């Protein structure tokens, strides 16, 4: 288990890679599954991700999730064989498992109507 601020990673094995100035460049978390979560902005929900292999490129705020990949942010979920997730923009690129036969699942929660928004205020 690795914890730093709101960042939490749980895995069976973690490999850390440093640059020549001893700054953390990236990490590879391996598990069945490995889990990642981080609150990117104060007051915003956690970004949660899991996969058998999670490669986190620290300087680029980029996650590469391989095998049984899953990402959840703001109630939306993406599931596939491989997901490339940009934490800066919140964009995800997903592909299925295997050759063209894999499926990607994307669930987007409905947006509140103006009436529902007014009731909350």
C-alpha positions, 0 to 999 in steps of 0.5 A: 500500500502506498499513500501520499496525500489523497493518492492511494495505491494498493497492489501485490507488487509496485515498481518505482522508477526515478529520473537521474535527479531521484525524482519519481518518474513513474510507477508500475502497480501489479495485482489482481487487481491493483487499485489506484485512487486520488482526489484531483481537486479539493471538493471533487470526488475521488478518481478510482481505477483498477487493473491487473497492471497500472502504470502511473506516469507521475509528471504527465498525470497519466494512467495506463491500465491493462487487463480488466481495466476500470476507471470511475470519475464523477459517477461515470465509469469506463471498463475495458481491456486497456484504458489510457486515462489523462488525469489532467483532462479527465479523458479516457481512451479504452479498447477491449480485451483481445483482437477486435472481439473485446468490448468496452463498457461506458456508463454516464450518469444522467445530468440533473434537470433545471428543476432538480437543480433548483430543488437542491438550492 
